[in-house]
Amino acid sequence: MRIRSLALAPLCGLLAACISVGPDYQTPDPAVPPNWNAPATIGPAALAGWWRQFNDPALNALIATALEGAPDLRSAQAKLREARARTGVAAAARLPSVGNTINARRSESAGSGVAADSYSIGFDASWEIDLFGGTRRSIEATEATAAAAEAGVHDAQVSLAAEVARTYLDLRTQQTRLMIARDNLASLVASDELVGWRHQAGLVTELDKVQSASTLEQARARIPPLETTLEADLNALAVLTGRPRAEIAARVAAPAAMPATPPALGLSLPTETIRQRADLRSAERRLAAATANIGVATAALYPSLKLTGSIGVAALSTDSLLRPEAATSSLLAGLTTPIFEGGRLRRNIEIQSALQEQALIAYEKSVAQALAEVENALVALANTRRRLASLRSAAESAQLAEKLASYRYAAGLIDYSTLQDTQRTALSVLDAQASAQGDEANALVQLYKSLGGGFSADETASR
């Protein structure tokens, strides 16, 4: 026993000195602009469920349906389960592996006619000591990959909610524009009848009648493209939610006004945007995994120590297997050192280092792109609201002008071309106003998406 203890003492010292080769990961500190266009700071909690601020039950229900079983989200969740399982596989490499064997053998010497039986039962164990941290680095890499996959689920949720909201808001915009076009068509039908009566009475020329017919058909031609876009939005919502088109159409069949955009905005400082955006968290975790893989490749240059042992019983008959003298045991320690690999191991380190550099560049690019997206969304929202305010004033004036022109034409005080111009202007301004309302809502959706709002990390992890 003393001799065995002395033999194991150097091994214990070697195990105590285990290290992890390769670079230790440090979270990069991305460069952000010192004066960022963000007047307020609101954290992830304030951004969670941002679509509810539109106060539209149909929108809330569509997003909830999409989050229950959209194909893209299910795919991201499957990737997360895969990544977590791979983490468990990597962690299992740190533990010994144990198996059992049962053998029965009969042997006979050639020409002797004498047969001999032998039996054995045993348990075998092997354990590769992680002397230089290759396994530990592998676990780091798989854990970082799993965290990136988890962030990928979060990013899929954010993108899905934003796309459902954008498509739904566009559908409501098309419904509004279609209602304006149909109302305009009805008004022009009445005007065309008036022109016909005046032409029969000899009060207007054939030119007025022809112009009226042309204007009427142009108004009628505006309707089919709007209906086509409306159908496309319905089909897109069916795909996004994973539900039949007929079910989605029933939910949004009744035209409704464009949801009012909330006045309060969830804005963040650059550093908070980086923490909130799931795609940036995913890129950062992929960088961490690439850094850990350098350590895995580096550890292959160093010796590996493997312990193997067995314990069991062996005898010439089954009756003798339970006797004390049938017990057997063995213990073996093997140290393997790479000597010549033709440069393969060092080239593998170079490969992993290059992959890490690529991951760092991708992360830095993602940060710059994220901040640019927030800036663009802020500018788009501000300018759209300015445009919408002007269009609302213009729409009021245009509608009043159309009404006055209709009265004056009926009284014979103006010609048809003047009435036609006011009608076209009113239609154009009302249609532009409806489009601008949709642009404002979509700009707000884009802003919340660029800020990474919608879900907390806890919500993502629980799915």
KEVEX-356464 format. One record per residue (C-alpha): residue in one letter; x, y, z. Coordinates in steps of 0.5 Angstrom, whole numbers. Last residue first. Example, Ala and Ser with C-alpha at 12.3 -4.5 7.8 and 13.67 -1.06 7.14 Angstrom:
[rec S, [27, -2, 14]]
[rec A, [25, -9, 16]]
This chain:
[rec R, [-78, 57, -48]]
[rec S, [-76, 58, -41]]
[rec A, [-69, 61, -43]]
[rec T, [-73, 66, -48]]
[rec E, [-77, 69, -43]]
[rec D, [-71, 70, -38]]
[rec A, [-67, 73, -43]]
[rec S, [-73, 79, -43]]
[rec F, [-77, 79, -49]]
[rec G, [-80, 85, -54]]
[rec G, [-75, 90, -55]]
[rec G, [-68, 89, -59]]
[rec L, [-67, 97, -60]]
[rec S, [-67, 96, -67]]
[rec K, [-74, 92, -66]]
[rec Y, [-77, 98, -62]]
[rec L, [-75, 103, -68]]
[rec Q, [-77, 98, -73]]
[rec V, [-84, 98, -70]]
[rec L, [-84, 105, -69]]
[rec A, [-82, 106, -77]]
[rec N, [-88, 102, -79]]
[rec A, [-93, 106, -75]]
[rec E, [-91, 112, -78]]
[rec D, [-90, 109, -85]]
[rec G, [-98, 106, -84]]
[rec Q, [-100, 113, -82]]
[rec A, [-96, 116, -88]]
[rec S, [-100, 111, -93]]
[rec A, [-106, 114, -90]]
[rec Q, [-104, 121, -91]]
[rec A, [-102, 120, -98]]
[rec D, [-109, 117, -100]]
[rec L, [-112, 123, -97]]
[rec V, [-108, 127, -101]]
[rec S, [-108, 124, -107]]
[rec L, [-116, 123, -107]]
[rec A, [-117, 131, -105]]
[rec T, [-112, 133, -110]]
[rec R, [-116, 129, -116]]
[rec Q, [-122, 131, -114]]
[rec T, [-120, 139, -114]]
[rec D, [-117, 138, -121]]
[rec Q, [-123, 135, -123]]
[rec L, [-128, 140, -121]]
[rec T, [-123, 145, -124]]
[rec S, [-124, 141, -131]]
[rec Y, [-131, 141, -130]]
[rec D, [-132, 148, -131]]
[rec I, [-134, 153, -125]]
[rec L, [-140, 157, -123]]
[rec G, [-145, 152, -126]]
[rec A, [-149, 151, -119]]
[rec A, [-147, 144, -119]]
[rec Y, [-140, 146, -121]]
[rec R, [-140, 151, -115]]
[rec Y, [-143, 146, -110]]
[rec S, [-138, 141, -112]]
[rec A, [-132, 146, -112]]
[rec L, [-134, 147, -105]]
[rec K, [-134, 140, -103]]
[rec E, [-127, 139, -106]]
[rec A, [-124, 145, -103]]
[rec L, [-126, 143, -96]]
[rec Q, [-123, 136, -97]]
[rec A, [-117, 139, -100]]
[rec S, [-116, 143, -94]]
[rec E, [-117, 138, -89]]
[rec A, [-113, 133, -93]]
[rec A, [-107, 139, -93]]
[rec S, [-107, 139, -85]]
[rec R, [-107, 132, -84]]
[rec L, [-101, 132, -89]]
[rec S, [-97, 137, -86]]
[rec A, [-98, 133, -79]]
[rec L, [-96, 126, -83]]
[rec R, [-90, 129, -86]]
[rec R, [-87, 131, -79]]
[rec R, [-89, 125, -76]]
[rec T, [-85, 121, -82]]
[rec N, [-79, 125, -81]]
[rec A, [-79, 124, -73]]
[rec L, [-80, 116, -75]]
[rec A, [-75, 116, -80]]
[rec V, [-70, 119, -76]]
[rec L, [-71, 115, -70]]
[rec A, [-71, 109, -75]]
[rec N, [-64, 111, -78]]
[rec E, [-61, 112, -72]]
[rec V, [-63, 105, -69]]
[rec E, [-61, 102, -75]]
[rec A, [-54, 105, -75]]
[rec L, [-53, 103, -68]]
[rec A, [-54, 96, -70]]
[rec Q, [-50, 96, -76]]
[rec A, [-44, 98, -72]]
[rec V, [-45, 93, -67]]
[rec S, [-46, 88, -72]]
[rec K, [-40, 90, -76]]
[rec E, [-36, 89, -69]]
[rec Y, [-39, 82, -68]]
[rec A, [-37, 80, -75]]
[rec I, [-30, 83, -74]]
[rec L, [-29, 79, -68]]
[rec A, [-32, 72, -71]]
[rec Q, [-27, 73, -77]]
[rec E, [-21, 74, -72]]
[rec Q, [-24, 68, -68]]
[rec L, [-24, 64, -74]]
[rec A, [-17, 66, -76]]
[rec S, [-14, 64, -69]]
[rec Q, [-18, 57, -70]]
[rec I, [-15, 56, -77]]
[rec E, [-8, 58, -74]]
[rec I, [-9, 53, -68]]
[rec N, [-11, 47, -74]]
[rec R, [-4, 49, -77]]
[rec R, [0, 48, -71]]
[rec L, [-4, 41, -70]]
[rec R, [-3, 39, -77]]
[rec G, [5, 41, -78]]
[rec G, [7, 34, -80]]
[rec E, [4, 31, -74]]
[rec F, [11, 29, -71]]
[rec I, [12, 28, -63]]
[rec P, [5, 28, -60]]
[rec T, [6, 26, -53]]
[rec T, [2, 20, -50]]
[rec L, [2, 18, -42]]
[rec G, [-1, 12, -40]]
[rec A, [-3, 10, -33]]
[rec L, [-5, 3, -32]]
[rec L, [-9, -1, -26]]
[rec S, [-11, -8, -26]]
[rec S, [-16, -12, -22]]
[rec T, [-18, -20, -21]]
[rec A, [-22, -24, -16]]
[rec A, [-22, -31, -17]]
[rec E, [-18, -33, -11]]
[rec P, [-24, -30, -7]]
[rec R, [-29, -35, -10]]
[rec L, [-35, -33, -13]]
[rec L, [-33, -35, -20]]
[rec S, [-31, -42, -18]]
[rec D, [-38, -45, -20]]
[rec T, [-38, -42, -27]]
[rec S, [-32, -46, -28]]
[rec L, [-25, -44, -31]]
[rec A, [-24, -38, -27]]
[rec A, [-24, -30, -28]]
[rec V, [-27, -25, -23]]
[rec G, [-27, -17, -24]]
[rec I, [-24, -11, -23]]
[rec S, [-21, -6, -29]]
[rec G, [-17, 0, -30]]
[rec T, [-15, 5, -35]]
[rec L, [-12, 12, -33]]
[rec K, [-11, 17, -39]]
[rec L, [-6, 22, -39]]
[rec S, [-5, 27, -45]]
[rec P, [1, 30, -47]]
[rec Y, [1, 37, -51]]
[rec L, [0, 40, -58]]
[rec A, [-7, 38, -58]]
[rec A, [-8, 43, -52]]
[rec T, [-7, 48, -57]]
[rec A, [-13, 46, -61]]
[rec V, [-18, 46, -55]]
[rec G, [-15, 53, -53]]
[rec I, [-16, 56, -60]]
[rec N, [-23, 53, -59]]
[rec A, [-25, 57, -53]]
[rec T, [-24, 64, -57]]
[rec A, [-28, 61, -63]]
[rec A, [-34, 60, -57]]
[rec A, [-33, 67, -54]]
[rec L, [-34, 70, -61]]
[rec R, [-40, 66, -62]]
[rec R, [-42, 69, -55]]
[rec E, [-41, 76, -58]]
[rec A, [-45, 75, -64]]
[rec S, [-51, 72, -60]]
[rec R, [-51, 78, -56]]
[rec L, [-51, 82, -61]]
[rec D, [-57, 79, -65]]
[rec A, [-60, 79, -58]]
[rec R, [-60, 86, -58]]
[rec Q, [-61, 88, -51]]
[rec R, [-54, 89, -48]]
[rec I, [-52, 93, -55]]
[rec T, [-58, 97, -54]]
[rec E, [-56, 99, -47]]
[rec T, [-49, 101, -49]]
[rec P, [-51, 105, -54]]
[rec L, [-56, 109, -50]]
[rec S, [-64, 107, -50]]
[rec L, [-70, 109, -53]]
[rec G, [-77, 106, -51]]
[rec L, [-82, 111, -54]]
[rec A, [-88, 115, -51]]
[rec P, [-93, 118, -56]]
[rec P, [-96, 111, -58]]
[rec T, [-98, 110, -65]]
[rec A, [-106, 110, -66]]
[rec P, [-108, 103, -69]]
[rec M, [-110, 104, -77]]
[rec A, [-118, 104, -77]]
[rec A, [-121, 98, -78]]
[rec P, [-124, 94, -84]]
[rec A, [-127, 87, -82]]
[rec A, [-124, 81, -84]]
[rec V, [-118, 82, -80]]
[rec R, [-120, 75, -75]]
[rec A, [-124, 72, -81]]
[rec A, [-118, 73, -86]]
[rec I, [-113, 70, -81]]
[rec E, [-117, 63, -80]]
[rec A, [-118, 63, -88]]
[rec R, [-111, 63, -89]]
[rec P, [-109, 57, -85]]
[rec R, [-105, 58, -79]]
[rec G, [-97, 58, -78]]
[rec T, [-97, 65, -75]]
[rec L, [-92, 68, -80]]
[rec V, [-95, 64, -86]]
[rec A, [-102, 66, -85]]
[rec L, [-100, 73, -84]]
[rec A, [-96, 73, -91]]
[rec N, [-102, 70, -94]]
[rec L, [-107, 76, -91]]
[rec D, [-101, 81, -93]]
[rec A, [-101, 79, -100]]
[rec E, [-109, 79, -100]]
[rec L, [-109, 86, -98]]
[rec T, [-103, 88, -104]]
[rec T, [-108, 85, -109]]
[rec E, [-114, 89, -106]]
[rec L, [-110, 95, -107]]
[rec P, [-108, 93, -114]]
[rec P, [-115, 92, -116]]
[rec I, [-118, 99, -113]]
[rec R, [-114, 104, -117]]
[rec A, [-117, 102, -124]]
[rec R, [-124, 104, -121]]
[rec A, [-121, 111, -120]]
[rec Q, [-118, 112, -127]]
[rec E, [-125, 109, -130]]
[rec L, [-129, 115, -126]]
[rec T, [-123, 120, -129]]
[rec S, [-124, 118, -136]]
[rec A, [-132, 118, -136]]
[rec S, [-132, 125, -133]]
[rec Q, [-127, 127, -138]]
[rec V, [-131, 124, -144]]
[rec K, [-137, 128, -141]]
[rec D, [-134, 135, -140]]
[rec L, [-131, 134, -147]]
[rec E, [-138, 133, -150]]
[rec T, [-140, 140, -148]]
[rec V, [-144, 142, -142]]
[rec L, [-151, 146, -140]]
[rec G, [-154, 142, -146]]
[rec A, [-159, 139, -142]]
[rec Q, [-157, 132, -143]]
[rec H, [-150, 134, -142]]
[rec R, [-152, 137, -135]]
[rec W, [-155, 130, -133]]
[rec G, [-149, 127, -136]]
[rec V, [-145, 131, -131]]
[rec L, [-149, 130, -125]]
[rec E, [-149, 122, -126]]
[rec D, [-141, 123, -127]]
[rec S, [-141, 127, -121]]
[rec A, [-145, 121, -117]]
[rec V, [-140, 116, -120]]
[rec L, [-134, 120, -118]]
[rec S, [-137, 120, -111]]
[rec A, [-138, 113, -110]]
[rec L, [-131, 112, -113]]
[rec N, [-128, 117, -108]]
[rec D, [-131, 112, -103]]
[rec R, [-128, 106, -106]]
[rec A, [-121, 109, -106]]
[rec I, [-121, 112, -99]]
[rec M, [-124, 105, -97]]
[rec L, [-118, 102, -100]]
[rec R, [-113, 106, -97]]
[rec T, [-116, 105, -90]]
[rec Q, [-116, 97, -92]]
[rec Q, [-109, 98, -95]]
[rec T, [-106, 101, -88]]
[rec R, [-110, 96, -84]]
[rec L, [-106, 91, -88]]
[rec D, [-99, 94, -87]]
[rec L, [-100, 95, -80]]
[rec Y, [-101, 87, -80]]
[rec T, [-95, 86, -84]]
[rec R, [-91, 90, -80]]
[rec A, [-94, 87, -73]]
[rec V, [-92, 80, -76]]
[rec E, [-85, 82, -78]]
[rec A, [-84, 86, -71]]
[rec A, [-86, 80, -67]]
[rec L, [-82, 75, -71]]
[rec S, [-76, 79, -71]]
[rec V, [-76, 79, -64]]
[rec Q, [-78, 72, -63]]
[rec A, [-72, 70, -68]]
[rec D, [-67, 74, -64]]
[rec H, [-69, 71, -57]]
[rec V, [-69, 64, -60]]
[rec G, [-62, 66, -63]]
[rec A, [-60, 69, -56]]
[rec E, [-61, 62, -54]]
[rec A, [-57, 59, -60]]
[rec A, [-51, 64, -58]]
[rec A, [-52, 62, -50]]
[rec A, [-51, 54, -53]]
[rec T, [-45, 56, -57]]
[rec A, [-42, 59, -51]]
[rec E, [-43, 53, -47]]
[rec T, [-40, 49, -53]]
[rec A, [-34, 53, -53]]
[rec E, [-33, 53, -45]]
[rec I, [-34, 46, -45]]
[rec S, [-29, 45, -51]]
[rec R, [-24, 49, -47]]
[rec R, [-25, 45, -41]]
[rec T, [-24, 39, -45]]
[rec G, [-17, 42, -48]]
[rec G, [-15, 44, -41]]
[rec F, [-8, 42, -41]]
[rec L, [-8, 36, -36]]
[rec D, [-15, 34, -37]]
[rec I, [-14, 27, -35]]
[rec E, [-17, 22, -39]]
[rec W, [-21, 17, -35]]
[rec S, [-22, 9, -37]]
[rec A, [-26, 4, -33]]
[rec D, [-27, -3, -34]]
[rec F, [-32, -8, -30]]
[rec G, [-31, -15, -30]]
[rec I, [-34, -22, -31]]
[rec S, [-30, -28, -33]]
[rec Y, [-31, -35, -35]]
[rec S, [-26, -40, -38]]
[rec D, [-27, -47, -41]]
[rec A, [-22, -52, -43]]
[rec A, [-22, -58, -49]]
[rec V, [-18, -64, -49]]
[rec G, [-18, -67, -56]]
[rec S, [-11, -67, -57]]
[rec G, [-11, -66, -64]]
[rec A, [-10, -59, -64]]
[rec S, [-11, -56, -57]]
[rec E, [-18, -54, -55]]
[rec S, [-21, -47, -53]]
[rec R, [-28, -46, -50]]
[rec R, [-29, -38, -48]]
[rec A, [-34, -35, -44]]
[rec N, [-34, -27, -43]]
[rec I, [-38, -22, -39]]
[rec T, [-36, -15, -40]]
[rec N, [-38, -8, -36]]
[rec G, [-37, -1, -38]]
[rec V, [-35, 5, -34]]
[rec S, [-33, 12, -37]]
[rec P, [-29, 17, -33]]
[rec L, [-32, 24, -32]]
[rec R, [-29, 30, -36]]
[rec A, [-31, 28, -43]]
[rec A, [-39, 28, -40]]
[rec A, [-38, 36, -40]]
[rec A, [-37, 36, -48]]
[rec V, [-43, 31, -49]]
[rec G, [-48, 36, -44]]
[rec T, [-46, 42, -48]]
[rec R, [-48, 38, -54]]
[rec A, [-55, 37, -51]]
[rec R, [-55, 45, -50]]
[rec A, [-53, 46, -57]]
[rec E, [-58, 41, -60]]
[rec R, [-64, 44, -56]]
[rec L, [-62, 51, -58]]
[rec K, [-62, 49, -65]]
[rec A, [-69, 46, -64]]
[rec Q, [-72, 53, -61]]
[rec A, [-69, 56, -67]]
[rec S, [-73, 52, -72]]
[rec R, [-79, 52, -68]]
[rec L, [-79, 60, -68]]
[rec D, [-78, 60, -76]]
[rec P, [-84, 55, -77]]
[rec A, [-88, 59, -72]]
[rec G, [-92, 55, -67]]
[rec E, [-94, 59, -61]]
[rec L, [-90, 66, -62]]
[rec A, [-94, 67, -68]]
[rec T, [-101, 66, -64]]
[rec A, [-99, 71, -59]]
[rec I, [-97, 76, -65]]
[rec L, [-104, 75, -68]]
[rec A, [-107, 76, -62]]
[rec N, [-104, 82, -60]]
[rec L, [-105, 85, -67]]
[rec A, [-112, 83, -66]]
[rec P, [-113, 86, -59]]
[rec D, [-110, 93, -62]]
[rec N, [-108, 98, -56]]
[rec F, [-102, 100, -60]]
[rec Q, [-98, 100, -54]]
[rec R, [-99, 92, -54]]
[rec W, [-94, 92, -59]]
[rec W, [-88, 94, -54]]
[rec G, [-89, 87, -51]]
[rec A, [-82, 88, -47]]
[rec L, [-79, 95, -48]]
[rec A, [-80, 98, -41]]
[rec A, [-77, 91, -38]]
[rec P, [-71, 92, -43]]
[rec G, [-69, 99, -40]]
[rec I, [-71, 106, -42]]
[rec T, [-66, 111, -43]]
[rec A, [-68, 118, -46]]
[rec P, [-66, 123, -51]]
[rec A, [-62, 118, -55]]
[rec N, [-58, 121, -61]]
[rec W, [-52, 119, -59]]
[rec N, [-46, 123, -57]]
[rec P, [-40, 119, -55]]
[rec P, [-41, 115, -61]]
[rec V, [-40, 107, -59]]
[rec A, [-33, 103, -60]]
[rec P, [-34, 96, -57]]
[rec D, [-31, 94, -51]]
[rec P, [-30, 86, -53]]
[rec T, [-31, 81, -47]]
[rec Q, [-25, 78, -45]]
[rec Y, [-24, 70, -47]]
[rec D, [-17, 67, -44]]
[rec P, [-12, 65, -49]]
[rec G, [-10, 58, -50]]
[rec V, [-8, 53, -45]]
[rec S, [-12, 51, -39]]
[rec I, [-8, 49, -33]]
[rec C, [-7, 42, -29]]
[rec A, [-2, 43, -23]]
[rec A, [-6, 39, -18]]
[rec L, [-7, 33, -23]]
[rec L, [1, 33, -24]]
[rec G, [1, 33, -16]]
[rec C, [-3, 27, -16]]
[rec L, [1, 24, -21]]
[rec P, [7, 25, -17]]
[rec A, [4, 22, -11]]
[rec L, [1, 16, -14]]
[rec A, [7, 12, -14]]
[rec L, [9, 13, -7]]
[rec S, [2, 11, -5]]
[rec R, [3, 5, -9]]
[rec I, [9, 3, -5]]
[rec R, [6, 5, 2]]
[rec M, [0, 0, 0]]
